[in-house]
Amino acid sequence: MEVLNNLAFGFSHALTMQNLLFCAIGCTVGTLVGLLPGLGPLATISLLLPLTYSIPTGGALIMLAGIYYGAQYGDSVSAITMKIPHASSIVACIDGYAMTLKGQTGLALFTAGFSSFVGGTIAIVVLAWMAPMLGEVAFLFGPADYCSMMLVGFVCVSFVTTGSLLNGLAMCFIGVLLGQIGTDVNSGMQRYTMDLPFLADGVGLVSIALGCFGIAEITKNLDAREERSPFNGKINLIPTWAEFKRIIPSALRGGAIGSFLGILPGGGPSIAQFAAYAIDKKVSKYKHEIGTGCIEGVAGQAAADEAAARTSFIPLMSIGIPENPVMALMLAAFVIKGIQPGPNMIASHPDLFWGLVASMWVGNCFLLALNVPLVRYWLSVFKIPYAVLFPSILFFCCIGTYSVNNSLDDIFITAVFGCLGYAFMRLELDAAPLMLGFILGPMLEENFRRAMLISRGSFGVFVNRPISATLLGLIGVFVVWQLVAFVRSIQKARREGPAALPASDAHGA
């Protein structure tokens, strides 16, 4: 009952005309930022941060938060329609773009928009009911626990890849190696930089994502020498009742997964999308269709993406620790306004805390309106011929890459990965496992080295801690389960004859 009273108090602040205006501005700007390749919320919030000096405290925080979670809505549009992702919509390229090639663009966009609404709503409920308690969950995880959690993430390779498992593991390993480029945090030594100064800070995630997915896809389409447009017909947004019933379970699962992973430092939308996709490929009723252009492949990751973006505010507002660069900028916005996030924020500034929580649901409604009924207007620019459209796409890719570090070197790196991505496509190698390895590899290394330093080189720390031991046990159970399933499929195929042994059996393992 107390939570309901607090939410009512928050809505009394969020529903003022001033705060509604700032929420609408934030959601609209966030959606636009998500539509443009490479221009993520980090660059946008950093550019708009000085404006917070002249904007009222509540309105400034509501607007910046709207830009962040609004971008999670918008970034799936470019991933689904043109296979040009942001860091948090990489998985949307798999089934979302496959649905576009099938002529189901409208269904894919509706699925992403509605699932994001469901995921955001679940996260807001979690944020309102459990923010004070869940903020302390992060303190329970030590380096060994995070290391084991990253290993669980690598298990997702068998689900994320759309080719053979061996190719998926190889691409994941390449991603891990790419993540090692740069300066070693502990020793300060440069690794694999080939004495090139611009590689001292490593290779950017945006450069790899835009290169391996966006530019590679453009090159592939041009190489086909076909006159084509991303949309060659009417965009039907409203699904049938049977299709709508397929969206709900995956959206609920994704919302729950994203809500949990958003709390943990290093989690967030980038990891949540892979986790939700992997679980859907294992438990969904239509799991055999995922990867070929399936509704569940879009719904789960979209809900997890949005939910993780909302619950990432929990560590910031409850214990004062930002879990990602965007939250670090939000912390700066709080400090600029003279507010110190932490355990005392709810008691000291209840109007800001509950007003921000309530505004997230208001923003959820704004974004649902922007991204479902009005999405055909957002996409009208993409109805022009592809031969005219692709230079504009490349231009925005370059602008987005350049905006991250204001460096021309990043554009050249993106071009290199564009060539590599095109080569991967020609060789039928999936780039999604590469992205998973690139994201998880540095996090695994960092937490492994911390665990070794704390335990003075003893590997026992991974089994002595309950959380780490549980996660490792789950990995062991999963590996045994997959091996048993693989052996049974081989035996069944041999009984039915050599022709019954499909190439995808190895992938299922």
Phi and psi in degrees as a GROMACS rama.xvg file:
@    title "Ramachandran Plot"
@    xaxis  label "Phi"
@    yaxis  label "Psi"
@TYPE xy
-64.178  -37.4346  GLU-2
-64.5932  -40.2896  VAL-3
-62.8844  -40.7178  LEU-4
-63.7571  -40.2615  ASN-5
-65.2729  -39.8891  ASN-6
-65.6442  -39.784  LEU-7
-61.5216  -39.692  ALA-8
-62.685  -41.0671  PHE-9
-66.1205  -41.2591  GLY-10
-66.0379  -29.7003  PHE-11
-63.0262  -27.0053  SER-12
-89.5324  -40.3364  HIS-13
-69.9348  -27.8846  ALA-14
-92.1809  11.6234  LEU-15
-70.5623  153.122  THR-16
-58.6308  -38.6132  MET-17
-64.1557  -48.7559  GLN-18
-70.9074  -32.6768  ASN-19
-62.4638  -39.5879  LEU-20
-64.1022  -46.3576  LEU-21
-66.1223  -35.6792  PHE-22
-65.1536  -43.1082  CYS-23
-64.532  -40.3784  ALA-24
-62.6106  -46.7579  ILE-25
-61.0389  -44.2675  GLY-26
-66.0629  -40.7938  CYS-27
-66.5485  -46.5417  THR-28
-62.9886  -41.2736  VAL-29
-61.862  -41.4538  GLY-30
-63.9758  -43.1083  THR-31
-62.4357  -42.5145  LEU-32
-62.2907  -39.4639  VAL-33
-67.0739  -32.4631  GLY-34
-70.4738  -32.7968  LEU-35
-83.5223  125.991  LEU-36
-59.5329  128.748  PRO-37
87.0304  -24.2994  GLY-38
-86.2277  89.6696  LEU-39
-87.838  177.465  GLY-40
-65.0571  -26.1524  PRO-41
-61.6753  -50.3668  LEU-42
-65.5026  -39.321  ALA-43
-67.5079  -46.3554  THR-44
-65.321  -37.8608  ILE-45
-63.8683  -35.5369  SER-46
-72.1743  -34.5779  LEU-47
-91.0869  -6.37689  LEU-48
-56.8943  -41.3773  LEU-49
-60.7122  -24.0018  PRO-50
-67.2995  -20.1976  LEU-51
-65.1186  -19.1027  THR-52
-63.0164  -33.1053  TYR-53
-103.827  5.4354  SER-54
-110.901  141.262  ILE-55
-53.6543  149.516  PRO-56
-55.2322  -52.9304  THR-57
-61.104  -44.5428  GLY-58
-64.5024  -38.9562  GLY-59
-63.7297  -46.6582  ALA-60
-67.5854  -38.3826  LEU-61
-65.0772  -40.8535  ILE-62
-66.1117  -46.2371  MET-63
-64.7509  -40.0593  LEU-64
-63.9325  -39.1054  ALA-65
-62.4397  -36.5053  GLY-66
-63.3754  -40.6206  ILE-67
-67.3065  -55.9072  TYR-68
-78.6829  -18.5074  TYR-69
-68.9702  -35.0724  GLY-70
-65.373  -29.0225  ALA-71
-66.4684  -33.1403  GLN-72
-67.55  -51.0359  TYR-73
-70.347  -30.7427  GLY-74
-68.8506  -20.5216  ASP-75
-71.9977  -21.529  SER-76
-65.4541  -50.345  VAL-77
-67.198  -31.6522  SER-78
-67.8817  -41.4744  ALA-79
-74.7272  -41.6199  ILE-80
-84.2156  -34.2221  THR-81
-128.396  2.32613  MET-82
60.4226  39.178  LYS-83
-118.845  99.6089  ILE-84
-96.1042  162.893  PRO-85
-95.0468  177.858  HIS-86
-60.3902  -31.8014  ALA-87
-94.9086  7.41784  SER-88
-129.257  24.2707  SER-89
-62.1784  -43.2788  ILE-90
-67.8658  -27.5293  VAL-91
-62.3189  -22.7492  ALA-92
-65.9896  -27.2307  CYS-93
-70.1922  -67.7519  ILE-94
-86.1506  -31.974  ASP-95
-62.6938  -48.6325  GLY-96
-70.1497  -33.0186  TYR-97
-63.0273  -36.1784  ALA-98
-68.3314  -35.8309  MET-99
-61.9454  -43.0141  THR-100
-65.122  -23.3193  LEU-101
-86.1267  -1.61551  LYS-102
83.5624  18.5175  GLY-103
-110.439  38.2964  GLN-104
-59.1609  -46.7251  THR-105
-60.2811  -42.9808  GLY-106
-63.7766  -41.7203  LEU-107
-63.6688  -42.2788  ALA-108
-69.2891  -39.7825  LEU-109
-62.3765  -44.198  PHE-110
-59.3805  -45.8895  THR-111
-64.6878  -43.6444  ALA-112
-66.4201  -47.5474  GLY-113
-67.873  -40.392  PHE-114
-64.5739  -37.2732  SER-115
-62.7647  -38.2076  SER-116
-62.8539  -44.8608  PHE-117
-63.5969  -46.585  VAL-118
-62.2271  -41.1841  GLY-119
-64.3494  -38.7038  GLY-120
-65.3519  -43.3848  THR-121
-60.8214  -44.1211  ILE-122
-64.1578  -36.5577  ALA-123
-67.139  -39.1066  ILE-124
-61.7599  -44.7057  VAL-125
-61.8406  -43.2659  VAL-126
-62.099  -41.4452  LEU-127
-72.729  -40.926  ALA-128
-84.7022  -32.4092  TRP-129
-125.614  9.02025  MET-130
-54.7432  -47.6956  ALA-131
-61.264  -36.0964  PRO-132
-82.142  -43.4142  MET-133
-69.6968  -23.1479  LEU-134
-61.0221  -28.9949  GLY-135
-81.2373  -13.2125  GLU-136
-61.7056  -35.2293  VAL-137
-59.7096  -30.9992  ALA-138
-70.9019  -18.5373  PHE-139
-77.2401  -19.4412  LEU-140
-92.2827  121.763  PHE-141
-101.533  179.899  GLY-142
-56.172  -39.7934  PRO-143
-64.3839  -37.7552  ALA-144
-67.6545  -42.1753  ASP-145
-64.7668  -37.5382  TYR-146
-61.809  -44.6627  CYS-147
-66.0816  -35.7443  SER-148
-66.0689  -36.9149  MET-149
-64.8489  -37.1424  MET-150
-63.8464  -36.7932  LEU-151
-61.0853  -38.4176  VAL-152
-61.0241  -37.1658  GLY-153
-66.843  -23.2202  PHE-154
-62.7832  -24.3836  VAL-155
-65.7108  -12.6666  CYS-156
-56.4764  -40.4217  VAL-157
-66.6983  -16.1507  SER-158
-102.045  -35.1302  PHE-159
-72.6128  -37.8746  VAL-160
-70.1607  142.487  THR-161
-102.389  -1.38029  THR-162
-106.328  -150.047  GLY-163
-74.1581  156.462  SER-164
-64.6404  -38.653  LEU-165
-62.1126  -43.9956  LEU-166
-63.9322  -38.3748  ASN-167
-63.2373  -43.3858  GLY-168
-64.9089  -38.8737  LEU-169
-64.0279  -43.1834  ALA-170
-65.8289  -37.8355  MET-171
-63.292  -40.1333  CYS-172
-64.5589  -39.4227  PHE-173
-61.4276  -40.998  ILE-174
-61.5386  -41.2927  GLY-175
-61.3784  -43.3542  VAL-176
-64.2897  -39.7591  LEU-177
-63.5342  -32.9555  LEU-178
-69.3346  -15.4148  GLY-179
-85.2988  -11.3927  GLN-180
-67.772  134.545  ILE-181
128.195  -159.727  GLY-182
-94.8246  128.791  THR-183
-66.2765  126.384  ASP-184
-63.8074  -37.8947  VAL-185
-80.1977  -45.7508  ASN-186
-95.8818  -20.1736  SER-187
79.1286  4.28636  GLY-188
-83.5014  146.115  MET-189
-85.9709  138.639  GLN-190
-122.97  128.675  ARG-191
56.3142  31.3185  TYR-192
-92.5621  -10.8767  THR-193
54.6438  31.455  MET-194
61.1784  25.9194  ASP-195
-96.548  118.026  LEU-196
-59.2763  -35.2149  PRO-197
-72.9683  -8.79878  PHE-198
-95.3309  2.44154  LEU-199
-62.679  -32.8518  ALA-200
-93.4561  7.68444  ASP-201
88.9068  -179.649  GLY-202
-95.9965  133.435  VAL-203
-76.756  144.442  GLY-204
-62.0213  -38.2413  LEU-205
-62.4885  -41.1484  VAL-206
-62.4658  -43.4233  SER-207
-68.6051  -43.6912  ILE-208
-64.2141  -48.661  ALA-209
-67.1335  -36.2652  LEU-210
-70.4445  -54.683  GLY-211
-70.9253  -25.533  CYS-212
-107.688  -57.5759  PHE-213
-69.234  -63.9889  GLY-214
-64.7698  -37.2465  ILE-215
-63.0457  -40.0024  ALA-216
-67.9168  -40.4314  GLU-217
-60.8259  -45.7522  ILE-218
-62.0083  -40.6109  THR-219
-62.657  -43.8509  LYS-220
-65.611  -38.6713  ASN-221
-69.3757  -35.1591  LEU-222
-66.1646  -27.3806  ASP-223
-69.1677  -19.9213  ALA-224
56.7399  42.114  ARG-225
-117.266  142.06  GLU-226
-76.5436  114.163  GLU-227
-146.412  159.035  ARG-228
-131.401  148.849  SER-229
-57.17  -27.2689  PRO-230
-132.389  113.11  PHE-231
-113.719  39.2012  ASN-232
178.007  -172.103  GLY-233
-75.5407  140.443  LYS-234
-92.5498  108.947  ILE-235
-94.4558  113.655  ASN-236
-91.025  -28.0125  LEU-237
-87.2175  120.548  ILE-238
-80.6113  164.64  PRO-239
-74.9495  167.861  THR-240
-63.6019  -36.854  TRP-241
-64.6943  -39.8587  ALA-242
-68.7436  -39.0266  GLU-243
-63.6713  -37.9503  PHE-244
-66.3362  -24.015  LYS-245
-77.4929  -25.0862  ARG-246
-72.5781  -42.2019  ILE-247
-57.5077  -52.6497  ILE-248
-59.9396  -43.7835  PRO-249
-66.0988  -38.6782  SER-250
-64.5691  -40.1468  ALA-251
-66.6143  -43.3674  LEU-252
-62.371  -46.9151  ARG-253
-61.9896  -39.605  GLY-254
-62.5096  -40.3869  GLY-255
-67.7162  -42.8991  ALA-256
-64.6865  -47.0371  ILE-257
-64.4052  -36.0441  GLY-258
-62.4719  -37.6979  SER-259
-74.5212  -48.8714  PHE-260
-68.6407  -25.0149  LEU-261
-66.4541  -22.9562  GLY-262
-74.3433  -32.9249  ILE-263
-82.9862  132.015  LEU-264
-56.8462  133.117  PRO-265
87.413  -8.64399  GLY-266
-79.7914  -105.549  GLY-267
74.5854  -176.469  GLY-268
-59.5309  -36.3153  PRO-269
-61.4825  -40.406  SER-270
-82.4831  -37.8165  ILE-271
-60.4603  -38.2276  ALA-272
-63.07  -40.7355  GLN-273
-68.1251  -41.4105  PHE-274
-64.2004  -45.0957  ALA-275
-63.9655  -40.4319  ALA-276
-64.5429  -41.7422  TYR-277
-63.702  -42.4272  ALA-278
-67.7796  -39.458  ILE-279
-62.4768  -37.6255  ASP-280
-68.7069  -14.5002  LYS-281
-101.124  -35.9387  LYS-282
-112.903  -12.7026  VAL-283
-67.307  147.827  SER-284
-64.3993  -26.4521  LYS-285
-111.061  35.352  TYR-286
-62.2271  -28.2573  LYS-287
-73.9716  -16.508  HIS-288
-90.1591  -19.6323  GLU-289
-65.9911  131.31  ILE-290
107.432  -12.8863  GLY-291
-113.968  7.57656  THR-292
106.95  61.4536  GLY-293
-116.592  144.244  CYS-294
-58.2772  -44.0631  ILE-295
-61.4585  -31.797  GLU-296
-67.4368  -20.7864  GLY-297
-94.9333  -41.4217  VAL-298
-64.9617  -49.4215  ALA-299
-62.8987  -47.0033  GLY-300
-69.492  -34.7079  GLN-301
-65.9497  -43.0018  ALA-302
-65.5369  -41.8443  ALA-303
-65.3946  -40.0145  ALA-304
-58.1944  -50.3847  ASP-305
-69.3951  -40.5318  GLU-306
-63.785  -42.587  ALA-307
-64.6935  -34.2718  ALA-308
-64.4224  -36.8381  ALA-309
-74.3485  -47.9263  ARG-310
-74.5134  -9.73666  THR-311
-67.2251  -12.8672  SER-312
-75.9484  -17.0658  PHE-313
-64.2646  -51.982  ILE-314
-60.2722  -34.3182  PRO-315
-66.9908  -49.4898  LEU-316
-84.0655  -23.6008  MET-317
-95.7405  -33.23  SER-318
-126.109  0.571113  ILE-319
74.7257  22.7259  GLY-320
-115.715  116.327  ILE-321
-77.3886  135.589  PRO-322
-97.6321  -7.28785  GLU-323
-153.473  169.956  ASN-324
-58.339  -35.9739  PRO-325
-65.6532  -41.1453  VAL-326
-66.9898  -28.5717  MET-327
-64.6031  -38.9341  ALA-328
-67.8153  -37.3723  LEU-329
-63.5695  -38.1026  MET-330
-60.7324  -40.6547  LEU-331
-62.1367  -38.9745  ALA-332
-64.2805  -40.5966  ALA-333
-60.6689  -46.6062  PHE-334
-65.0366  -39.9279  VAL-335
-57.0068  -35.8172  ILE-336
-87.0958  6.53235  LYS-337
77.887  25.3934  GLY-338
-116.903  130.582  ILE-339
-106.256  105.991  GLN-340
-61.9895  146.797  PRO-341
161.45  -169.14  GLY-342
-58.2079  -26.6719  PRO-343
-91.8152  0.760553  ASN-344
-66.0228  -40.5366  MET-345
-62.0748  -39.9956  ILE-346
-77.335  -37.659  ALA-347
-79.6275  -36.5291  SER-348
-133.815  64.1381  HIS-349
-63.7492  -30.6915  PRO-350
-65.0741  -39.7649  ASP-351
-71.0634  -45.5545  LEU-352
-62.04  -57.2163  PHE-353
-73.7316  -28.3081  TRP-354
-65.9119  -39.8356  GLY-355
-67.7188  -40.988  LEU-356
-62.7644  -46.1369  VAL-357
-65.6235  -36.8942  ALA-358
-65.4583  -25.4877  SER-359
-65.3205  -36.9575  MET-360
-74.1686  -36.4361  TRP-361
-60.9757  -44.4521  VAL-362
-62.1342  -34.6675  GLY-363
-58.5463  -41.9732  ASN-364
-68.2635  -41.7778  CYS-365
-57.3349  -46.7044  PHE-366
-68.1756  -34.4458  LEU-367
-62.7809  -40.7854  LEU-368
-68.268  -38.4818  ALA-369
-70.2522  -33.582  LEU-370
-105.745  -5.41695  ASN-371
-112.468  -68.1321  VAL-372
-66.319  -34.2054  PRO-373
-96.6457  4.10835  LEU-374
-66.5009  -27.8258  VAL-375
-64.2818  -28.9277  ARG-376
-78.0104  -35.0022  TYR-377
-61.5935  -33.8351  TRP-378
-92.8158  0.172522  LEU-379
-61.3735  -28.8911  SER-380
-66.3548  -24.0257  VAL-381
-85.6134  1.87557  PHE-382
-85.1391  -2.75833  LYS-383
-75.0764  158.814  ILE-384
-57.0592  146.787  PRO-385
-63.8561  -33.581  TYR-386
-64.0575  -26.3117  ALA-387
-89.104  -31.318  VAL-388
-75.4645  -36.0606  LEU-389
-63.4879  -34.0427  PHE-390
-63.066  -35.3088  PRO-391
-66.4602  -39.9276  SER-392
-62.8464  -45.0862  ILE-393
-62.5063  -37.4747  LEU-394
-61.6629  -47.4729  PHE-395
-68.128  -32.8682  PHE-396
-61.175  -43.9672  CYS-397
-65.9005  -42.0956  CYS-398
-63.2617  -44.4604  ILE-399
-63.7204  -41.1152  GLY-400
-65.6673  -43.8082  THR-401
-64.7632  -34.4384  TYR-402
-68.6907  -18.8009  SER-403
-66.6603  -50.4746  VAL-404
-124.27  6.19406  ASN-405
53.7379  45.8796  ASN-406
-132.01  130.611  SER-407
-68.2022  -25.2372  LEU-408
-59.7254  -34.0904  ASP-409
-64.1358  -32.6978  ASP-410
-66.4447  -41.3248  ILE-411
-65.9025  -38.9078  PHE-412
-62.8653  -41.891  ILE-413
-60.96  -40.5283  THR-414
-63.0346  -39.893  ALA-415
-61.8868  -45.1311  VAL-416
-71.745  -23.8571  PHE-417
-63.9824  -43.0246  GLY-418
-64.5795  -42.7442  CYS-419
-63.7921  -42.1298  LEU-420
-61.2444  -39.214  GLY-421
-65.009  -40.6287  TYR-422
-63.1557  -40.5154  ALA-423
-59.9364  -42.2196  PHE-424
-63.2338  -42.7713  MET-425
-65.5216  -30.8907  ARG-426
-89.252  1.2282  LEU-427
60.9316  41.1431  GLU-428
-105.157  132.105  LEU-429
-83.3715  132.679  ASP-430
-84.8431  -14.2446  ALA-431
-61.053  -44.105  ALA-432
-62.0392  -31.45  PRO-433
-61.4438  -43.4126  LEU-434
-64.6971  -39.335  MET-435
-62.063  -45.0927  LEU-436
-64.7866  -37.9939  GLY-437
-65.8355  -36.9325  PHE-438
-74.4527  -45.9712  ILE-439
-82.8501  -28.6383  LEU-440
-56.3795  -55.955  GLY-441
-61.8358  -34.8663  PRO-442
-67.2937  -39.6226  MET-443
-63.3335  -45.7929  LEU-444
-62.3659  -46.0493  GLU-445
-60.4746  -47.4714  GLU-446
-73.2524  -31.6809  ASN-447
-63.9464  -44.1318  PHE-448
-67.8136  -36.5307  ARG-449
-64.3137  -43.6193  ARG-450
-62.6151  -39.4569  ALA-451
-66.8519  -38.3057  MET-452
-66.0522  -43.2099  LEU-453
-67.3415  -39.4894  ILE-454
-89.1587  2.95688  SER-455
57.2226  43.6725  ARG-456
84.5216  9.05919  GLY-457
-91.9485  124.927  SER-458
-75.5063  -8.63436  PHE-459
-63.3921  -18.2868  GLY-460
-62.7981  -25.6412  VAL-461
-77.4185  -21.2918  PHE-462
-108.088  -14.2287  VAL-463
-80.6778  -28.565  ASN-464
-84.7881  129.64  ARG-465
-59.2363  -42.94  PRO-466
-64.9339  -46.9037  ILE-467
-62.7417  -44.5438  SER-468
-62.1163  -39.8063  ALA-469
-63.6485  -44.6661  THR-470
-64.5858  -42.0204  LEU-471
-64.135  -37.3087  LEU-472
-63.4821  -39.7946  GLY-473
-64.0498  -38.2475  LEU-474
-62.7445  -44.2206  ILE-475
-61.3217  -44.1136  GLY-476
-61.6988  -42.3018  VAL-477
-63.7722  -43.7155  PHE-478
-62.9623  -45.2435  VAL-479
-61.958  -42.86  VAL-480
-60.2922  -44.0813  TRP-481
-67.7113  -38.3385  GLN-482
-64.1056  -42.5339  LEU-483
-62.6629  -44.3236  VAL-484
-62.924  -38.0462  ALA-485
-66.238  -45.4373  PHE-486
-62.7256  -41.1523  VAL-487
-65.0553  -39.0159  ARG-488
-66.0359  -37.0949  SER-489
-65.3509  -45.2596  ILE-490
-62.7424  -41.1417  GLN-491
-64.3665  -41.3976  LYS-492
-65.8122  -37.7021  ALA-493
-67.1302  -35.4904  ARG-494
-67.6211  -34.1135  ARG-495
-86.7335  -10.8325  GLU-496
113.938  158.604  GLY-497
-60.1162  -32.7081  PRO-498
-68.4953  -17.6061  ALA-499
-85.123  -5.27997  ALA-500
-85.0717  104.022  LEU-501
-81.1741  155.547  PRO-502
-67.5777  -19.327  ALA-503
-83.0426  -3.54781  SER-504
-60.7571  -42.6606  ASP-505
-63.8714  -33.7325  ALA-506
-64.0335  -38.5481  HIS-507
-64.1996  -22.8699  GLY-508
